[in-house]
Structure formats: C-alpha cells, structure tokens
C-alpha cells in the first residue's frame, strides 16, 4: 500500500519521464510545486518505490524510471485525463464531417492523424457484422492457370483471393467446384463458413479432386479469415521504430514481426472489452515487451463496429492519448450511412 507521498512521487516521476525521456532524480522532483519535501526525503521515497517494484534504476544514471508495475498502478489509481487535448478534437471533426471523402478515406485520414499527433503506431480495425451473410462466390479468370475468387456478402462487402490452378486441372474444374460451394454457402453467416467448407469438401464429388480441392479450401479460408478480422487501416510504424526504445536492431525486428502477426489483431479486436491498456510484460507477444497497447471498441451503427488501437512505448503520454482515442471512438457514429 503506497502512502500519499509515495503516490505523488510516483505520479511525478512517470509524468516527468514521459516528457523528458530521461531518468528522473530527486533534484528535478524538488522543483515540482506539489512536492515540497527535502531532497533526502524524496530520495528515501524513491528508494522505497524501487524496492517495492514500482520504480527501477538504469545502468547509466542515478535517476529512476517507472517499471511496468509502476505504470499499472498509475493507470489504475493516479491517471487523470488531460483537458488540453480537447483542442485537437476539432481536427477529428473536420475529417469526419468532410462529405467529399469516402468512408475508407475518412478512416485512413483518421489513423494517419492519430499517428502524426502521437508519434506512435495507430490502427483502426473494422469488423464484419455478425449479420453479414454470403451472397455470392464468383470466379474471374486471369489466365489458363490463375483466377480471382470474389466473395460478396449481403452487406455489399467484397473480398478477393487469387487462386492458382495446378497442373492436370482446368478452369472448368475450378468453376465447377466454386459453383458447388456457392450453392452450399448462400445465405449463411460468415462465421459458419469454416464448418460448411469442411462438410462440402468431404462429399465424394469434390473429394475425387483431392489435391485441387485442398488448394481451393486454403485459398477460401484465407479470404474468409480476412472478413472475420475486417479491414485494417494503419499508420506510423516507422514513427514508433524511431522511438529510443527501439533503436536496437533485434528489438526492431521483434516489434515489426509482432505488429504483423495475426495474434495481434485477435488480441485487440475484442469488441466487448471496453478501454483496454496493456503495459510492457503484460503483453504476451515478446515483440511488445517494451510497448503499451491502448485499444478501444467503436460502433458506427448496429452492424458496423471495430477497434481503435495505439501502440507506443510504455512511457507513452496516457493523459493525452486516452481521451483522444475515446473522443474518436465516440465520434465514429458520424460515418453511419456514408
């Protein structure tokens, strides 16, 4: 249990470190008007916070920096949203109210705005409606050996996947199999598709084309998985990599791999979680051990929803970024019927 003075010291160190990016010493703390204590008293409190795991000392400085435990305590007990960030809300409104932009263009501009303003990696992940059903499968031949499979839902969403025809099979074979799947899938929710694919693939008339149908199943599963994840608009990975924490080449590689992983989208696209912030080692993926991830669901209407995600160093400016993300999530309703 932290004392009131320790809470003030921890809060001051975190907010100073966010701004300065340098380990914080007692001398800097004595300059804070709300820390009217002697330098010796502050050093003692810092030592206690270090021993209890809320702070840690770097090898290059006598000052302290927050630990993941310190950040977690700050977020749960000491964190106050910064009202100054409201001056940026008008720019969010300008993007959302621009009737000359398509919905996709608005989301692209929003995600770029978030990244440019924060200097972090931002993503807006859309999700397909639970009500979306398969309307049509269609093959568009590109040559004798390749074609594009189009999957259309009743909501007008379209996903495509290139399919290659192996030796020994013809375009007619592909179109015949797709026709069978089309009939079986029509009117079914995209969440039912994997089961339907498995059942159809087991039927003798398709099973006789074993090699070919396995290829097609893999291509179709990839396409439908993109529906389940929804569209992803992102920006700012290079900005995040420019942060001091990620100048080490191995850390940079791990972070890039983590952002590109399917597990990352699964982790953040939980529409029932509300505001979620994971800090450093709370993230299961090794590539995010130096990061904090903020995720917040949004809803455009009853059928369209998704998640806004921000990835930054653990010393990210939570006071400013959280209210910004919250305002954007609330404002996404403006995209309804665009």
C-alpha positions as CSV (number, residue, x, y, z in Angstrom):
1,X,0.0,0.0,0.0
2,X,1.5,3.3,-1.1
3,X,1.4,6.3,1.1
4,X,0.0,9.6,-0.2
5,X,3.5,11.0,-0.5
6,X,4.7,7.9,-2.5
7,X,1.7,8.3,-4.8
8,X,2.7,11.9,-5.5
9,X,6.3,10.9,-6.1
10,X,5.4,8.0,-8.4
11,X,3.0,10.2,-10.4
12,X,5.6,13.0,-10.7
13,X,8.3,10.6,-11.9
14,X,6.1,8.9,-14.5
15,X,4.8,12.2,-16.0
16,X,8.3,13.7,-16.0
17,X,9.8,10.7,-17.7
18,X,7.0,10.8,-20.3
19,X,8.1,14.3,-21.2
20,X,11.8,14.2,-20.8
21,X,12.6,10.6,-21.7
22,X,15.4,10.8,-19.2
23,X,15.7,9.0,-15.8
24,X,14.3,11.2,-13.0
25,X,16.4,12.3,-10.0
26,X,15.3,13.8,-6.7
27,X,16.6,17.3,-7.7
28,X,14.0,17.5,-10.5
29,X,11.3,16.4,-8.1
30,X,12.1,19.2,-5.7
31,X,11.2,21.7,-8.4
32,X,7.6,20.4,-8.5
33,X,5.4,22.8,-6.5
34,X,3.3,19.9,-5.1
35,X,6.4,18.0,-3.8
36,X,7.5,20.4,-1.1
37,X,9.8,17.9,0.6
38,X,13.5,17.8,1.1
39,X,15.8,16.1,-1.4
40,X,16.7,13.5,1.2
41,X,13.0,12.7,1.9
42,X,12.3,12.3,-1.8
43,X,15.4,10.0,-2.3
44,X,14.1,7.8,0.6
45,X,10.7,7.6,-1.1
46,X,12.2,6.8,-4.4
47,X,14.4,4.1,-2.8
48,X,11.2,2.6,-1.2
49,X,9.4,2.7,-4.5
50,X,12.3,0.9,-6.2
51,X,12.5,-1.8,-3.5
52,X,8.7,-2.5,-3.8
53,X,8.9,-2.7,-7.6
54,X,7.3,0.5,-8.8
55,X,10.5,2.1,-10.0
56,X,13.7,0.8,-11.4
57,X,17.2,2.3,-11.8
58,X,19.0,2.3,-15.1
59,X,22.7,1.5,-15.5
60,X,23.6,4.9,-17.0
61,X,22.0,7.2,-14.4
62,X,21.3,7.6,-10.7
63,X,17.8,8.6,-11.5
64,X,14.8,6.2,-11.7
65,X,12.3,5.2,-14.4
66,X,8.9,3.6,-13.9
67,X,8.6,-0.2,-14.0
68,X,5.6,-1.9,-15.6
69,X,4.1,-2.3,-12.1
70,X,4.5,1.4,-11.6
71,X,2.7,2.2,-14.9
72,X,-0.1,-0.2,-14.0
73,X,-0.6,1.5,-10.6
74,X,-0.5,4.9,-12.2
75,X,-3.2,3.9,-14.8
76,X,-5.5,2.4,-12.1
77,X,-5.1,5.0,-9.3
78,X,-3.3,8.2,-10.4
79,X,-4.1,8.8,-14.0
80,X,-6.1,11.9,-14.9
81,X,-7.1,12.7,-18.4
82,X,-5.6,15.9,-19.9
83,X,-8.2,18.5,-20.9
84,X,-5.7,20.3,-23.1
85,X,-6.1,17.5,-25.7
86,X,-9.6,18.8,-26.5
87,X,-8.0,21.4,-28.8
88,X,-7.4,18.6,-31.3
89,X,-11.0,17.4,-31.3
90,X,-11.9,20.0,-34.0
91,X,-9.5,18.3,-36.4
92,X,-11.1,15.0,-35.8
93,X,-14.5,16.6,-36.5
94,X,-13.2,18.2,-39.7
95,X,-12.1,14.8,-41.0
96,X,-15.4,13.0,-40.1
97,X,-17.6,15.8,-41.4
98,X,-15.9,16.0,-44.8
99,X,-18.6,14.8,-47.2
100,X,-16.3,14.7,-50.1
101,X,-14.4,11.7,-48.6
102,X,-15.5,8.1,-48.7
103,X,-15.7,6.1,-45.5
104,X,-12.4,4.4,-46.3
105,X,-10.7,7.7,-47.0
106,X,-12.0,9.1,-43.7
107,X,-10.7,6.2,-41.7
108,X,-7.3,6.4,-43.5
109,X,-7.1,10.1,-42.6
110,X,-8.1,9.5,-39.0
111,X,-5.4,6.8,-38.5
112,X,-2.8,9.0,-40.1
113,X,-3.9,11.9,-37.9
114,X,-3.6,9.8,-34.7
115,X,-0.1,8.6,-35.6
116,X,1.1,12.0,-36.7
117,X,-0.1,13.6,-33.5
118,X,1.2,11.0,-31.1
119,X,4.3,9.7,-32.9
120,X,3.1,6.1,-32.3
121,X,1.7,3.3,-34.4
122,X,-2.0,3.5,-34.9
123,X,-4.6,1.2,-36.4
124,X,-8.3,1.2,-37.0
125,X,-9.6,-2.4,-37.3
126,X,-13.0,-2.9,-38.8
127,X,-15.1,-6.0,-38.0
128,X,-17.6,-7.7,-40.2
129,X,-21.2,-7.7,-38.9
130,X,-22.4,-10.8,-37.2
131,X,-25.4,-10.5,-39.5
132,X,-23.3,-10.5,-42.7
133,X,-24.1,-13.5,-44.9
134,X,-22.5,-14.9,-48.0
135,X,-24.4,-13.6,-51.1
136,X,-22.2,-14.8,-53.9
137,X,-19.0,-16.6,-54.9
138,X,-17.7,-15.6,-58.3
139,X,-14.6,-16.6,-60.3
140,X,-12.8,-14.1,-62.6
141,X,-10.3,-16.0,-64.9
142,X,-7.0,-14.2,-65.3
143,X,-5.3,-16.9,-67.5
144,X,-5.4,-20.6,-68.0
145,X,-3.7,-21.2,-64.7
146,X,-4.9,-18.5,-62.4
147,X,-8.1,-16.7,-61.4
148,X,-9.5,-14.4,-58.7
149,X,-12.2,-15.6,-56.4
150,X,-14.7,-12.9,-55.3
151,X,-16.7,-13.3,-52.1
152,X,-19.6,-11.0,-51.8
153,X,-21.8,-10.5,-48.7
154,X,-25.4,-9.3,-48.4
155,X,-23.9,-6.1,-46.9
156,X,-22.1,-5.4,-50.2
157,X,-18.7,-6.2,-48.8
158,X,-16.3,-7.9,-51.2
159,X,-13.1,-9.9,-50.5
160,X,-10.9,-11.3,-53.2
161,X,-8.3,-14.1,-53.3
162,X,-6.1,-15.2,-56.2
163,X,-6.3,-18.9,-56.9
164,X,-3.7,-20.9,-58.9
165,X,-4.8,-23.9,-60.9
166,X,-2.3,-26.8,-60.5
167,X,-1.1,-29.0,-63.4
168,X,-3.7,-31.5,-64.5
169,X,-6.7,-29.4,-63.8
170,X,-8.6,-26.8,-65.9
171,X,-10.5,-23.6,-65.3
172,X,-13.8,-25.5,-65.8
173,X,-12.8,-27.7,-62.8
174,X,-12.3,-24.7,-60.6
175,X,-15.6,-23.1,-61.7
176,X,-17.5,-26.4,-61.1
177,X,-16.2,-26.7,-57.5
178,X,-16.8,-23.0,-56.7
179,X,-20.3,-23.4,-58.0
180,X,-20.9,-26.3,-55.5
181,X,-19.5,-24.2,-52.7
182,X,-21.6,-21.2,-53.8
183,X,-24.8,-23.2,-53.5
184,X,-23.9,-24.6,-50.1
185,X,-22.8,-21.2,-48.6
186,X,-25.6,-18.9,-49.9
187,X,-27.3,-17.2,-47.1
188,X,-25.1,-18.5,-44.3
189,X,-23.2,-16.3,-41.8
190,X,-19.5,-15.9,-42.5
191,X,-19.0,-17.4,-39.0
192,X,-20.5,-20.6,-40.3
193,X,-18.3,-20.9,-43.3
194,X,-15.4,-23.0,-42.0
195,X,-17.8,-25.8,-40.9
196,X,-19.6,-25.6,-44.3
197,X,-16.3,-25.8,-46.2
198,X,-15.3,-28.9,-44.2
199,X,-18.6,-30.6,-44.8
200,X,-18.7,-29.8,-48.6
201,X,-15.1,-30.9,-49.0
202,X,-15.9,-34.3,-47.6
203,X,-18.5,-35.0,-50.3
204,X,-17.4,-37.6,-52.9
205,X,-17.9,-35.4,-55.9
206,X,-15.4,-32.9,-54.6
207,X,-13.2,-35.4,-52.7
208,X,-12.3,-37.0,-56.1
209,X,-10.3,-33.9,-56.9
210,X,-8.2,-34.2,-53.7
211,X,-5.2,-32.1,-54.5
212,X,-7.1,-29.3,-56.2
213,X,-9.9,-29.0,-53.6
214,X,-7.3,-28.8,-50.7
215,X,-5.7,-25.8,-52.5
216,X,-9.1,-24.1,-53.0
217,X,-10.0,-24.7,-49.4
218,X,-6.8,-23.0,-48.2
219,X,-7.4,-20.0,-50.5
220,X,-11.0,-19.6,-49.4
221,X,-10.2,-19.9,-45.7
222,X,-7.7,-17.1,-46.1
223,X,-10.2,-14.9,-47.8
224,X,-12.9,-15.6,-45.2
225,X,-10.5,-15.0,-42.3
226,X,-9.9,-11.5,-43.7
227,X,-13.7,-11.0,-43.4
228,X,-13.6,-12.1,-39.8
229,X,-10.7,-9.7,-39.0
230,X,-12.2,-6.9,-41.1
231,X,-10.3,-4.2,-42.9
232,X,-7.3,-2.8,-41.1
233,X,-6.0,0.7,-41.7
234,X,-2.7,1.6,-40.0
235,X,0.0,4.2,-40.0
236,X,3.1,5.2,-38.1
237,X,5.1,2.0,-37.7
238,X,8.2,3.9,-38.8
239,X,7.5,6.6,-36.2
240,X,7.3,4.0,-33.5
241,X,10.5,2.5,-34.6
242,X,12.2,5.9,-34.3
243,X,11.5,6.0,-30.6
244,X,14.6,5.5,-28.4
245,X,13.4,2.1,-27.0
246,X,13.5,0.5,-30.5
247,X,16.9,1.6,-31.9
248,X,18.3,-1.8,-31.1
249,X,18.0,-3.9,-34.3
250,X,16.8,-7.1,-32.6
251,X,14.0,-5.2,-30.7
252,X,13.1,-3.5,-34.0
253,X,12.7,-6.9,-35.8
254,X,10.6,-8.3,-32.9
255,X,8.3,-5.3,-32.9
256,X,7.8,-5.4,-36.7
257,X,7.0,-9.2,-36.5
258,X,4.6,-8.6,-33.6
259,X,2.6,-5.9,-35.4
260,X,2.3,-8.1,-38.5
261,X,1.1,-11.2,-36.6
262,X,-2.5,-12.4,-36.7
263,X,-2.4,-12.8,-33.0
264,X,-2.1,-9.0,-32.7
265,X,-5.4,-8.5,-34.4
266,X,-7.0,-11.2,-32.4
267,X,-5.7,-9.6,-29.2
268,X,-7.0,-6.1,-29.9
269,X,-10.3,-6.9,-31.7
270,X,-12.3,-7.8,-28.6
271,X,-15.4,-5.6,-29.0
272,X,-16.7,-6.4,-25.5
273,X,-13.6,-5.3,-23.6
274,X,-14.1,-1.5,-23.5
275,X,-11.0,0.6,-23.0
276,X,-8.0,-1.8,-22.5
277,X,-4.4,-0.8,-21.8
278,X,-1.7,-3.5,-21.6
279,X,1.7,-2.4,-20.4
280,X,5.1,-4.0,-21.3
281,X,5.4,-7.5,-20.0
282,X,1.6,-7.7,-19.7
283,X,1.7,-8.2,-23.5
284,X,2.1,-11.9,-24.3
285,X,4.0,-11.3,-27.6
286,X,7.7,-10.8,-26.9
287,X,7.8,-8.0,-29.5
288,X,5.6,-5.8,-27.4
289,X,7.5,-6.1,-24.1
290,X,8.7,-2.5,-24.4
291,X,5.3,-1.3,-25.5
292,X,1.9,-0.2,-24.2
293,X,-1.1,-1.0,-26.3
294,X,-4.3,1.0,-26.0
295,X,-7.4,-0.5,-27.6
296,X,-11.0,0.8,-27.6
297,X,-14.0,-0.5,-29.5
298,X,-16.1,1.8,-31.6
299,X,-19.5,1.4,-33.3
300,X,-20.7,3.2,-36.5
301,X,-24.1,1.6,-36.2
302,X,-25.7,-1.7,-35.1
303,X,-24.0,-3.6,-38.0
304,X,-20.6,-1.9,-38.2
305,X,-18.0,-1.8,-35.5
306,X,-14.4,-2.2,-34.8
307,X,-11.4,-1.3,-32.6
308,X,-9.1,1.7,-32.5
309,X,-5.5,0.7,-31.5
310,X,-2.5,2.7,-30.4
311,X,0.9,1.1,-29.8
312,X,3.6,3.2,-28.2
313,X,6.5,2.9,-25.7
314,X,5.5,2.2,-22.1
315,X,6.3,5.8,-21.3
316,X,3.5,7.0,-23.7
317,X,1.6,10.1,-22.8
318,X,-1.5,8.3,-21.4
319,X,-3.1,11.6,-20.2
320,X,-3.4,12.8,-23.7
321,X,-3.7,9.7,-25.8
322,X,-6.6,8.1,-23.9
323,X,-9.0,11.0,-24.2
324,X,-8.1,11.4,-27.8
325,X,-8.9,7.8,-28.6
326,X,-12.1,8.0,-26.6
327,X,-13.3,11.0,-28.5
328,X,-12.6,9.4,-31.9
329,X,-14.4,6.2,-30.9
330,X,-17.4,8.2,-29.8
331,X,-17.4,10.2,-33.0
332,X,-17.2,7.3,-35.4
333,X,-21.1,7.2,-35.4
334,X,-20.8,10.1,-37.9
335,X,-19.8,7.6,-40.5
336,X,-23.2,6.0,-40.4
337,X,-24.9,5.8,-43.9
338,X,-21.9,7.4,-45.6
